Each structure stands twice: as structure tokens, then as C-alpha cells.
């Protein structure tokens, strides 16, 4: 009887491991950016996506790989892609056209957590893209990422401004939320982008909200869940919502 009990216990543990992995790992998906020109936030694969950009275009109507994608042609740009869920990123297709290795000072890929801290960073040397041409698949295998960024800078001795695109992000949804992520899921803000009033929706014990600009400067403090932002200039801001047990940060776009 003891042997049978041990065997049953062993089989139960194996089943939990197998089926637990199926539930938390999720299905591999590909983000194609197949949206109209000028899109900045959209829904794909049933999830909401948005860009926080410095100099990059919105989705372009021309892309060397598939006709649409995300791209830039200039000296120094950064693009951060975010979604409402934590994701596992397995790889991404990158296109960077340069005439020689002097055209590029650096090219970095980064993965961030829910608070904007860098979890992963991968530097790609100019030789990655020259004399190679066309799209290159970059393996990443990053887990529990909230945002994904592409950053590059034109070289000081450059004779040509790099033309950069990225497309077909291979990912899965991470179904296992940390305690911090779970707290964030219990607080929502809308509308985003916002033109006038921002609404804080939470069932937690609400204390106050702080609004910061992209430089980290505190601009506004309120204990109301309905905040007038009409006097703020257009741009990106961080909203810090203080509850009884947590401080939850969320990004907004002011239009």
C-alpha cells in the first residue's frame, strides 16, 4: 500500500509540473504590427499594445519585410513597446541598413519590468548589420517583461543615417503574476491617451496620486480620483498611485 501511495504521489507531482507549465507558459505568438499607418496604440492577439517613442514613426506603410512595421531613419532614437500583460520574448526580427560599420555607434535591445527597471539588455555590434543585408532574427529568451525597447545612435564618423525597422516579435503571455503585478492589475486609469480629465479606478484604499513628467519632475499631487490634466502640455507622463499598501506607477500620454 505504501508503494502504491508513493507512486500516486509521484504521478500527481508530475501532472502538476506538466500541466502547470502549459498554463503559465502560454502559446507562442507573433506580433506583426499589421495596423494602418500612424497607429500608436492598438489591439493584436487579443491584447492591448502601445508605443512610447522618441523620434520613431508610428506603424509605417512601408517595411522591407512585410509591408508594415515600426521604423525610424535618423541619428539617435529610442522606441519602447508595452502591453497590458507581462510577456516572455523569444526573439525579434531586426532590419538596420548602414553603408559601413562607422554609421552606427550603438544598437541596444532592452527589456523592462512593470516599474521601468531594466531586466535584460543586449547590445548588437555594427558588424551584425554590415555587410549583412535584410532582416536578421535576434534570439532573446527574456521572461516576465513588461516593455521592450530598441535604441540606437548614429556614429560620429557616419556617412549615412541608419534606416531601422523591427517586426514580428515572437512572444508568449506570462500568466503568472507577481504580487506587484497583481496590485497593478487592481488599479486602472482612463482614458489613455488623455485630453482633459484622468480617472483613477481602484477598489483598494486610495490615498493620493502624483503626476511626473518624463524628466522625473513632480507636477501635480491630488487626493481625487478625477484629475484635471487639461493644463499639461502634450507628451508622456508617469502617474504614481498611492494606496494603503503600495505605490503603483503607470504611464499616460497627454494629447
N, C-alpha and C positions, 0 to 999 in steps of 0.2 A: 504493500500500500504506500509505503514511504517513497519507493522508487516512482510509482505512478504519479504521486503528488508532485515530486520534483520535476518529472517530465512535463506535467501540465503547466507548472510554474514557468519552466524554461520556454515552452511554446507560447505562453502568454506574453512573456517579455519580448520574444522575437516578433510577435504580431504587433505589439505596441511600437517597437522600433520601426518596423517596415511601414505600417500604416501611418505612424506619426510623421515619418519623413514625407510620405505622399501628401499629407495635409499641409505641412508647413513649407515645403519647398515650392510647391506650385508648378504650374505648367510654364514651360519656356515660351516666351512671346517675342515678337519683333516689332519695335516702334518704327513705323515707316514715315511719319511726318506727312502723310498724304492729305494735306489740307490746302485750302485756297491761299493764294499769295497774300501776305500781310497778316496772317494769323499769328496771334501771340499767346492765346490760351485756347485749348480745345480738348475734346474727349476722344480717346482712342483705346481700343481693347476694353472699353467699359470703365476707364479711369481718367481722371482729370489731370492735364499736363499744362505747364506754363513755363515761360522763359523770363529770366531776369538778365537783361543784356546790357553790355556796354559796347556800342558800335556795331553789333551784329545786326543783320537783317532779320526780319521775321521769316516765316517759311517763304522760300523763293519759288518762282515758277520755272526756274531752270536749275538743273543739277546734273553733273556728269554721270551720276549713277542711275537714277530712276525718274528724273523729271521734276521732282520736288525734294526739298531737304532744307537744311539750315546752313547758312554760309555767310562769309564775310570776305572783303577784299580791302585791306587797309593795314596800318602799321602795327597797332597794338590793341588787341581786343580780348574780351572775356565773355563767355556765354554760360549761364547756369540754367540747367533744365531741372525742374522739380515736379513732383507728383504728390498726390494726397496719401499715398501708401509708401512704406519702406520697400525698397526693391533690391534684388540681387542682380548685379550687372555682370554678364558673362563676356561681353565684348561689344565692339562698335566698329563700323566702317568709317575710315577717315580718308579724306582727299585733301592733299595740300600741294598745290602747284608752285614750285620755285624753279628759278633758272639755274641756280647753283647753291651750294651749302651756305654761302655768305648771306643769302636772302633771309635767313631765319636765325634769330638769336636764341629763342627757346620755344618749345611746344610742350605744354603740360596738360594732362588729364587729371581731374581730381574728383573724389567722392566725399560728400559731406553728410554729417548726421543731422538730426532734427534741429539742433541748436546752431548749425552753421560751422561746426568744428570739422577740420579735415580728418577724415578717416583713412583715405587712401590717396596716393599721389604717384603718377607715372610720367616720367619725362621721356620724350621721344626726340632723339638727336636729328639734326637736319638730314643726315645720311639715310634716315628712314624713308624720306620722300624724294631724294635725288641721288642717283639718276633714275630711281623708280618713277613710274607714272601710273595714274589711275588710282582707284580706291584700294586701301590696304586694311585688312582686318586686324584689329588690335585685341588680343586676349586680355581680359581683366580679372574675372572671377572675384568680384567685390561683393560683399554681403551686407545687408541691412543698411543700405544707402538711401538717403532722403533726396539728395540733389547730386547732379552730375555736371561737371564744368569742363569746358575746353578753353584753354588760354594760350595765346601765342604772341610773339613780338617780332617785328621786322628787324633784321640785323642792321648794325650801324654801317656796315660796308655793302649793304644790299644795292642791287641794281634793278630790283623788281619787287613789287609788293606781293606777298603771298596771297594766293586765292585758296580759301579754306572752306571745306564742307564737311559735315558729318551726317550720317544717315544710318538707318537700320540698326538701332540699338537693340541688342539681344538681352532679354531680362526675364525675370520672374518676380511675382509678388511675394514678399516675405510676410507670411501670415502670422508670424509670432511677434507680437508687440512687446516692447519693453515697458516697464512701469511708466517711464517718462513719455513714451509714445501714447500709451493708453490715456494718460492725463490730457495730452494734447488733443486726442480724438474727442474728449468730452467737452471741448471748448471750440466753438466755431465763430467766424466773423464773416460778415457780408454787408453790402456787396463787395466784391473784389475782382476787378478794379472798382474803386470808389470815386464818386464825384463830389458828394456833399457829406452825408451822414453815414458813419460806420456803426454797425450794430454788433454788440457782443452777445452771443447766445451761449449760456452755460448753466448747468444745473449745480455746479459747485458753488461754494461760498465765495462770492465775488467781493474783492476788496478795492482794487483800483486798476487803471490801465495807463500805460505810458507810451508815448509816440516818439520814436527816434528817427533821425534822418540817416542817410547812407553812411555818413561820417561818424555816427555814434552820438550825435548831439541830441540831448533831451529837448523836445519841442513842446510837449503838452502832457499834462497829468490830469486825469479825471477819475471820479468815482461813479460815473454814469455809464450805463450800457449802451447809450445812444450818444455818439460823439460827433460833433460838428467839425469836419475837416475841410470845409469849403475854402478857408484862407491859406491852406497849404499849397505850395507850388506843385506842379506835375512832377512825378518821379517815384522812386522806390523808398519805402519806409518800413521800419520794424515796429510791430505792436507787441508790447510786453504786458501780459495779463496776469495780475497777481491774485491768486486765490488763497485760501486758508493754508494750503499745504504746498503749493507750487508756484513757480513763475514760468509761464508758458509764452514762448516767443513765436510770432507769426509774421510773415511778410505780406505787405499790401502794395498795390500800385495806385497812386493818386492820378486821376485823369483831369 
